[in-house]
Amino acid sequence: MRQWFVVYTHPREEHIAEENLARQGYVTYWPRYKKRVSHARKVQEITASLFPRYLFTAFDPAITGWRNIRSTRGVVDLVRNGYEPTAVSTRLIEQMQAREDEAGCVVLGRQVELVKGQRLALKGDAFKGQELIFETMKDADRVIALLTLLGREFKVEIPLTSITPASVA
């Protein structure tokens, strides 16, 4: 029975490992996502590995030997528990594949769905617990919210990772 296994690759050589494993007849899956990076005041969206240095391959260990995977260009080893490679749930792979967009990138969901007027709280050290009122999303990673300080309201732009619903804080 065919199972999925995790392949550990050389740094930034997931594409090389995937290509060479596929050339040998292995079924592979390299999950990627769209990542926003800024450099020299320019924001770009690039495709990045969801799990840097890892990809998945499927084979039947009873029929196909796995030791030749270790000598494949771009591959360091399979993730193993002792001497045997550790299998990964087929359901996990299917769930990742189901979340892919038309470009083949896994769409990462937000942890919290936000509604205009929703009360939020800051998670950071300096203003931890300070309440905000959600206005809108700036982009996929930042929100615009109203912060009340010293009796005045300020519009602030905050990373999505720095807030939580007010009731949880």
N, C-alpha and C positions, 0 to 999 in steps of 0.2 A: 504494500500500500504506500502510495506516494505521500511524503510528509514534507513540511517546510522546516528549513534549518537556517541559522544565522551565520553569515560569512563575515569575518573580520578582515578588513582590507588595509593596504598600505595607506598612509595619509593622502587624501585627495585623489585616490586612484579607484574610486568606486566604479567609475565608467569603464576603466580598463578591465577590472575584474568582471564586471557584468558582460562586457563584450566577449571576453575570452571564455567565460563559463557558457555563454549562449553558443559560441562556436563549437564547444565540446558537446552540445546537445542538452545542457541543463536548462531547466525552466528557472528564470530569475525574476526578482522583483526588487527594484531600487526605489523606495519611496522618496519623493522630493516635494518641496513646497516653495511658494513664492515668498521671498524675503525682501524687505525694504532696507536698503543701505544708503547712507549718505556719505558723500565724499566731495570735498571742495565745493560745498554749498549746493550740490546736486543730489537729488534723491532718485534712486533707481530701484527698480524691482528686478531682482535676479532669482534664478532657480537655485536652490540649495538643498543639500541632502538633509532629509528629516532626521536621520540618525547618522551623523558623520562617522565614516570609516566602517559602516555596516550596510549590508544588503542581505536579501533572502534568496535562497535557492530551494527548489523542490525536487526531490528524487525519492526512489524507493531504496532504502538502505540494504534491503535483503537482495536486491537485484543489482543495483549500481554501487560500486565501491565509492566511498567518499574520500579516501586518502589521496586520490589524484587531484582533488579540489585544492588541497594544500599546496600543490606545486604549480597551480595556475598563476599566470602573471597577474599581479595586482592583489593577490590574496595572501594574507598572513596565515590564517587558520580558520577553522570553524569554531564557533563558541561551543565548548564541550563541558560536560560534567564528568570529570575523570577522563577516561579514554574514549568515551562515546560522545558523538555530537548531540546537543540538546535540541529536541524538536520544539517547534513553535506551533501554536494553535492555528489551524487553517482558517478558523473564524476570524482571528485577528487580522490576517492578511486580507481576507475578503472585506472586512470592515474598512480597512485603509483604502483598498481599491474602490470601494463604493463611494468614498468621499473625494475622489479625484474629479477635477474639472476637465474641460475639453482639451487642455494642454497636458494632461497627465499628472498634474500637481495635486497633492493632497490639500484639501481646503481645511484649514484649522479653524475650529469654531471658537467663539468667545465663551468665556466662563459665565458671563452675566449678560442677559439681555437688558438693555437700558431703555427707559421711557422718559420723554421730556417731563421735567418736574419731579423726577424721582430723587429721593434723598440718598446721598452717598456719604461715605466717610473716608478720610485719608488714612492710608496704612503706614506712611513714612514716620520717621522718628520725630522731626521737629514739630509737625502739626498732627500727630497721630490722634485719630478720633474726631478731628475738626470736620464739621458737616459741610457738605456742598449740595447744590441742586443742579442736576444734570440738565444741560441745554441741548447739545448735539455732539455727534462724532466729528472730529476734525479729519481723521483718516482711520485706517484699520487699527492703529496703535494708540491714538490719543483722543481724549474727550475735551470738550469745552464745557465748563461748569461755572456756576456762580458761587463764590466764596465770600462769606460775611466775616469781616475783620474790623475791629474798632468801630462798629456801627455802620460800616459802609459795605456795599456789595461790589465785588470785583469779578470780572470775567477772567478765568484762568484756563490755561491749556495744560492738561495733566496726562502723563502716560496711563494707559488703561491698567497697567499692572500696579499702579499706586493707589487704586481706589477699591472700595468694597461697598456693598449695600449697607446703609446706615444701621439696619437692624442687626447685622452680623458683627459690626465693629465693637 
